[in-house]
Amino acid sequence: MEKLNRSLRRDGVVLAVASLFVISAIVVSKGSYKNMSWFNISPTTPLPWIHDTTPTYMNQRKVKGLQNFGINREKNRDEKLEMVEGDLATARALIREANSKKFLNQTYSPLQDSDYIPLGHIYRNPHAFHWSYLLMEKLFKIFVYEEGEPPIFHNGPCKSIYSTEGIFLSLMESDTYFRTWDPDKAHVYFLPFSVAMIVEYLFDPIVRDKAVLQRTVADYVHTISHKYPYWNRSLGADHFMLSCHDWGPRATWYVPQLYYNAIRVLCNANISEHFDPKKDASLPEINLKTGEITGLMDGLPLSDRKILGFFAGRRHGRIRPALLQHWKDKDEELQVYESLPQGISYEEKLRKSRYCICPSGHEVASPRIVEAIYAECVPVLISQRYVLPFSDVLNWEAFSVQVSVSEIPELKKILLGISEERYLRLREGVRMVQKHFVVNDPPKKYDMFHMILHSIWLRRLNVRINTLLDD
């Protein structure tokens, strides 16, 4: 029955895409898109592996390598690559056409999805997101390199603060929908190493030689780049790695093409540490203490939420000391702890609070954000230069409160100043967005696994869907 349902959903997408092709063809035939082909459309932004922040010597190497990527097709024609790029060009064009004012004003729309239709204030551009997601389901193919042995490769922690890393690796390894075994049909290529497992198994806490990251990651890239043509063809620009460990960005330093060119999916999405949101994707951090993924959604009704705001956590980083200095053990309504008293449940405090305070620690990401969403508690984000997960499509202002470090002394005043009407709207936003942060095994449409894939899909498309609407 599940296979039948999936088949029906897939057929529905095919019909929708086909219908849009027909509408697009009519528009083109009337001259609305002169000199434009669906299979030859330029990205709206520069190619992802060439940008102004890249050192000159890297750009020179990249430009030289574009010929190997099939840009100079008269000299080096790659028909299989052209088919893959044609898929992406078609997707770009369809998303723009579906989101144009002309199409939105149509009395009939082929956009049909029996599972879920993104609507509401939690999305930056729900229509563009929906079409992009459906096209991802229809077209997106990922090749996972088989080289490497567990536990360092094809494996990761599925409990602890780095659980997102292991969960994605596990689900990607077992996926039969997006994963392809034919690398010539892939749109992206996954490097399945786990930074968390490298640190656990190879890093000596006494010697503390971080070059172990260099040896492992550089050797792996060397292996796949010599065995397959795909890395050298794009200089890594159509490859991605994923890490929730604090040292995830550091692991990419040692391979310049991985650092500057490849898609890095990171929990530590810190712009000040050269995270580039144009090509890198922010990964949610979840602390699965037992490894269980069921029973995590647990919110109490508003009448049981007597605590204005809550935080409990260790003093580290630059933001938490300021928070603890101003509010630790000083207010009954704004309850801030460095450590909870014995017998007090952390989860119960989350469930009984209106707002859950989520300050950055040593790194910008915090598992408290997802914990708050699970508990239907409005997250209060206190961070600097943090790119929030799925912010390509999610409007975080619709379900969270963002407070600057300088405003920490006024935190209680800020929260009390939020009207009841706005709070209820924020809380409703939290409930709506839960769908995108839940972990399912097997995955379900629009859940965290699919949202991570969609972030990668957008970067491979080289499209920013929240800015597509015509003026």
C-alpha positions in Angstrom: 0.0 0.0 0.0 2.9 2.4 0.8 4.5 1.7 -2.6 1.1 2.3 -4.2 0.6 5.6 -2.4 4.1 6.7 -3.3 3.5 5.8 -6.9 0.3 7.8 -7.0 2.1 10.8 -5.4 4.9 10.5 -8.0 2.4 10.3 -10.8 0.6 13.3 -9.5 3.9 15.3 -9.6 4.6 14.1 -13.1 1.1 15.3 -14.2 1.6 18.6 -12.5 5.0 19.1 -14.1 3.7 18.1 -17.5 0.8 20.5 -17.2 3.2 23.3 -16.3 5.3 22.4 -19.4 2.2 22.8 -21.5 1.3 26.2 -20.0 5.0 27.3 -20.3 5.0 26.2 -24.0 2.0 28.3 -24.7 3.6 31.3 -23.0 6.8 30.9 -25.0 4.9 30.4 -28.2 3.2 33.8 -27.7 6.6 35.4 -27.5 6.7 36.1 -23.7 10.2 34.5 -23.4 12.1 35.4 -26.6 15.5 33.8 -27.2 15.0 31.5 -24.2 15.2 27.8 -24.0 14.1 25.7 -21.0 17.3 23.7 -21.4 19.6 26.7 -21.7 18.9 29.1 -18.9 21.6 30.9 -16.9 21.6 30.8 -13.1 20.5 34.0 -11.3 23.7 34.1 -9.3 27.3 33.5 -10.3 28.6 29.9 -10.6 28.9 28.7 -7.0 32.6 27.8 -7.2 33.6 31.4 -8.3 32.9 34.2 -5.9 34.6 37.4 -4.7 35.6 36.0 -1.4 37.8 33.3 -2.9 41.5 34.0 -3.1 42.8 35.0 -6.6 44.9 31.9 -6.9 41.9 29.7 -6.2 39.7 31.5 -8.8 42.4 31.1 -11.4 42.5 27.3 -10.7 38.7 27.2 -10.8 38.3 29.1 -14.1 40.8 26.9 -15.7 38.9 23.9 -14.5 35.6 25.0 -16.0 36.6 23.5 -19.3 36.7 20.1 -17.6 33.2 20.8 -16.3 31.8 21.0 -19.8 31.5 24.8 -20.1 33.6 24.8 -23.2 31.5 22.1 -24.9 32.8 22.6 -28.4 36.2 21.3 -27.2 35.0 18.8 -24.6 31.4 17.7 -25.1 29.9 15.6 -22.3 26.4 14.5 -23.3 25.7 12.8 -20.0 26.6 15.9 -18.1 24.5 18.0 -20.5 21.5 15.9 -19.6 22.1 16.4 -15.9 22.5 20.1 -16.4 19.4 20.1 -18.6 17.4 18.7 -15.7 18.6 21.6 -13.5 17.9 24.2 -16.1 14.4 22.9 -16.6 13.8 23.0 -12.8 15.0 26.6 -12.6 12.8 27.7 -15.4 9.7 25.8 -14.1 10.1 27.3 -10.6 10.4 30.8 -12.0 7.5 30.3 -14.4 5.2 28.8 -11.7 6.0 31.7 -9.4 5.5 34.5 -11.9 2.6 36.9 -11.4 1.3 35.8 -14.7 1.0 32.2 -13.6 -0.2 33.0 -10.1 -3.1 35.0 -11.7 -4.2 31.9 -13.7 -7.7 30.7 -12.6 -6.4 27.1 -13.0 -3.2 25.8 -11.5 -1.8 22.3 -12.1 -0.2 22.5 -8.6 -1.6 19.5 -6.8 -0.2 17.7 -3.8 -2.4 15.5 -1.7 0.1 15.2 1.1 0.8 18.8 2.1 0.7 22.3 0.6 3.0 24.8 2.2 0.9 27.8 3.2 1.1 30.6 5.8 3.4 33.1 7.4 6.1 30.6 8.4 7.3 30.5 4.7 9.2 33.2 2.9 7.6 32.2 -0.4 5.4 29.1 0.0 4.5 28.8 -3.7 8.1 28.8 -4.9 9.1 26.4 -2.1 6.3 24.0 -3.0 7.2 23.8 -6.6 10.9 23.5 -5.8 10.2 20.7 -3.4 8.0 18.8 -6.0 10.6 19.2 -8.6 13.2 17.9 -6.2 11.1 14.8 -5.6 10.7 14.3 -9.4 14.3 15.0 -10.5 17.0 15.0 -7.8 19.5 12.1 -7.8 22.4 11.7 -5.3 25.3 9.4 -5.8 27.0 8.2 -2.5 30.6 7.1 -2.8 31.0 3.5 -1.6 34.7 3.9 -0.7 35.6 3.8 3.0 34.6 1.5 5.8 32.6 2.0 9.0 32.8 3.4 11.6 34.6 6.4 10.1 32.6 6.3 6.8 29.0 5.4 6.1 28.3 5.7 9.8 27.7 8.3 12.5 26.4 8.9 16.0 22.6 8.6 16.2 22.4 9.8 19.8 24.1 12.7 21.6 24.5 16.3 20.4 25.8 15.2 17.0 22.9 12.9 16.2 21.8 14.8 13.1 25.1 13.7 11.5 24.5 10.0 12.1 20.8 10.1 11.3 21.4 11.7 7.9 24.2 9.2 7.1 22.0 6.3 8.1 18.9 7.5 6.1 21.0 8.4 3.0 22.7 5.0 3.0 19.3 3.2 3.0 17.5 5.6 0.7 16.1 4.1 -2.5 14.2 7.2 -3.8 16.9 9.9 -4.2 20.0 7.7 -4.2 21.2 6.6 -7.6 23.8 3.8 -8.3 24.7 5.4 -11.6 27.0 8.3 -11.0 26.4 9.6 -14.6 22.8 10.4 -13.6 23.6 12.1 -10.3 23.1 15.8 -9.7 25.3 15.8 -6.6 27.8 13.4 -5.0 28.0 12.7 -1.3 31.2 12.3 0.6 30.0 10.0 3.5 32.7 10.6 6.1 31.7 11.5 9.7 33.8 14.1 11.5 32.3 13.0 14.8 33.5 9.5 14.2 36.9 10.6 13.1 37.3 12.5 16.3 36.0 9.7 18.4 38.1 6.9 16.9 41.3 8.6 15.6 41.8 11.8 17.7 44.1 11.3 20.7 42.9 13.5 23.5 46.4 13.6 25.0 48.4 14.3 21.9 45.5 16.5 20.5 46.8 16.3 16.9 44.1 17.8 14.8 46.0 16.9 11.7 44.1 13.6 11.9 41.3 15.4 10.2 43.6 16.4 7.4 45.0 12.9 6.8 41.5 11.3 6.8 39.6 13.8 4.7 42.4 14.7 2.3 43.2 11.0 1.7 39.5 10.3 1.0 39.1 13.1 -1.5 42.4 12.0 -3.2 41.0 8.5 -3.5 37.7 9.4 -5.1 39.2 12.1 -7.3 41.6 9.5 -8.8 39.0 6.7 -9.1 36.2 8.8 -10.6 36.1 11.7 -13.0 33.4 13.7 -11.2 35.4 15.6 -8.6 37.9 16.9 -11.1 35.2 17.7 -13.6 33.6 20.3 -11.3 36.5 20.8 -8.9 34.2 19.6 -6.2 31.4 22.1 -6.8 28.7 19.4 -7.2 29.8 17.4 -4.2 28.7 17.8 -0.6 29.7 16.8 2.9 27.7 16.9 6.1 28.8 17.4 9.7 27.2 18.4 13.0 30.5 18.3 14.9 32.1 21.6 16.0 35.1 20.7 13.9 33.1 20.2 10.8 34.3 23.4 9.1 37.9 22.7 10.2 37.8 19.3 8.5 37.3 21.0 5.2 40.2 23.5 5.6 42.8 21.0 4.4 41.3 20.5 1.0 40.9 23.9 -0.7 38.4 22.7 -3.3 36.2 21.1 -0.5 36.5 24.3 1.5 35.8 26.9 -1.3 33.8 24.9 -3.9 31.8 22.0 -2.4 28.5 22.3 -0.6 29.1 22.0 3.1 26.1 21.1 5.2 27.1 22.2 8.8 25.5 22.7 12.2 28.3 25.2 12.9 26.9 27.6 10.3 29.0 30.6 11.4 29.6 33.3 8.8 32.6 34.6 10.8 34.2 31.2 10.2 33.7 31.5 6.4 30.4 29.7 6.2 29.0 30.8 2.8 25.2 30.6 2.7 25.3 30.9 -1.1 26.9 27.4 -1.4 26.8 26.0 2.2 23.7 24.8 4.0 22.8 25.1 7.7 22.0 21.9 9.5 19.7 21.7 12.6 21.3 20.3 15.7 19.3 17.8 17.7 20.4 16.2 21.0 18.9 12.7 21.0 20.0 11.6 24.4 18.8 8.0 24.0 18.7 7.7 20.3 14.9 7.4 20.2 13.1 9.6 17.7 9.5 8.9 18.9 7.6 10.8 21.5 9.7 14.0 21.1 6.7 16.3 20.4 5.2 17.1 23.7 3.6 20.6 24.3 1.3 21.7 27.1 -1.7 24.0 26.7 -1.2 27.7 27.2 -3.0 27.5 30.6 -0.1 25.4 32.0 2.7 27.7 30.8 3.3 29.8 33.9 7.0 30.5 33.2 7.7 33.5 31.0 11.2 32.4 29.9 13.6 29.5 30.6 17.2 28.6 30.1 19.5 26.0 31.7 23.1 25.5 30.4 26.8 25.7 31.1 28.7 28.9 31.0 30.8 28.9 27.8 31.2 31.0 24.7 30.7 34.7 24.7 27.0 35.0 25.0 26.0 32.7 27.9 28.2 34.4 30.5 26.4 37.7 29.8 23.0 36.0 30.1 23.9 34.2 33.3 25.4 37.4 34.8 22.2 39.4 34.3 19.6 36.7 34.9 20.9 33.7 36.8 18.7 32.9 39.8 17.4 36.5 39.8 13.8 36.2 38.6 10.9 33.9 39.2 9.3 34.6 35.8 12.5 34.6 33.8 14.2 31.4 35.1 17.8 31.1 34.1 20.0 28.4 35.5 23.6 27.3 35.1 22.6 23.9 36.4 19.1 22.8 37.4 18.4 21.9 41.0 18.2 18.2 41.7 14.9 16.7 40.9 13.9 19.4 38.4 13.1 18.1 34.9 14.6 20.1 32.0 12.0 18.8 29.6 9.2 19.7 32.0 10.6 23.3 32.3 10.5 23.6 28.5 6.9 22.4 28.4 5.8 24.9 31.1 7.5 27.9 29.5 6.2 30.4 27.0 9.6 31.3 25.7 12.7 29.1 25.6 16.0 31.0 25.5 18.5 29.7 23.0 21.9 31.4 23.3 24.9 30.3 21.4 27.7 28.6 23.3 31.2 27.8 22.0 29.6 27.4 18.6 26.7 29.3 17.1 24.3 26.3 16.8 22.3 25.1 19.8 20.1 22.0 20.2 17.8 24.1 22.3 16.2 25.6 19.2 14.8 22.2 18.1 14.0 21.2 21.7 11.9 24.4 22.0 10.1 23.7 18.7 9.3 20.1 19.9 7.9 21.5 23.2 5.8 24.2 21.4 7.8 26.8 23.2 8.7 30.0 21.2 12.5 30.0 20.7 14.4 33.2 21.8 17.5 33.3 19.6 20.6 35.0 20.9 23.4 34.5 18.5 25.9 36.3 16.2 26.5 35.6 12.6 24.5 32.4 12.7 22.7 31.2 9.6 19.5 29.5 10.7 18.5 26.1 9.3 16.2 26.1 6.3 16.2 29.9 6.2 16.0 29.7 2.4 12.3 28.9 2.8 11.4 29.4 6.4 10.5 32.8 7.8 12.1 32.5 11.3 10.5 35.8 12.4 7.1 34.1 12.2 7.9 31.5 15.0 10.8 32.9 17.0 12.1 36.0 18.8 15.6 37.3 17.9 17.4 39.3 20.6 20.8 40.9 20.2 23.6 40.4 22.8 23.4 44.0 23.7 19.7 43.6 24.6 20.3 40.8 27.2 19.8 43.2 30.1 16.4 44.1 28.7 15.3 40.5 28.0 12.4 40.4 30.4 11.1 43.7 29.2 11.3 42.6 25.6 9.4 39.4 26.3 6.7 41.2 28.4 6.4 43.8 25.6 5.2 41.1 23.1 1.4 41.3 22.9 -0.7 38.3 23.6 -1.9 38.4 20.0 1.6 38.3 18.6 2.6 35.5 21.1 -0.3 33.3 20.0 0.7 33.9 16.4 4.3 32.9 17.2 3.2 29.8 19.1 1.0 28.8 16.2 4.0 29.2 13.9 6.0 26.9 16.1 3.3 24.3 15.8 3.2 24.7 12.1 7.0 24.4 11.6 7.3 21.2 13.7 6.7 19.2 10.5 10.0 20.3 9.1 12.1 19.4 12.1 10.8 16.0 13.0 12.9 12.9 12.3 11.2 9.9 10.8 12.5 6.4 9.9 11.6 5.8 7.2 11.5 9.5 6.2 8.2 11.3 5.4 7.6 14.1 3.0 8.7 17.6 4.2 10.4 16.2 7.4 13.9 17.0 8.5 15.6 14.6 6.1 13.8 16.0 3.1 14.4 19.6 4.2 18.1 18.9 4.4 18.0 17.4 0.9 16.0 20.5 -0.3 18.7 22.8 1.0 21.3 20.8 -1.0 19.0 20.8 -4.0 18.7 24.6 -3.9 22.4 25.1 -3.8 22.9 22.7 -6.7 20.2 24.6 -8.6 22.0 27.9 -7.7 18.6 29.5 -7.1 17.3 31.6 -4.2 13.6 30.9 -4.2 12.7 33.5 -1.7 13.5 36.3 -4.2 11.9 34.8 -7.3 8.6 36.7 -7.5 8.6 39.2 -10.4 8.5 42.9 -9.6 
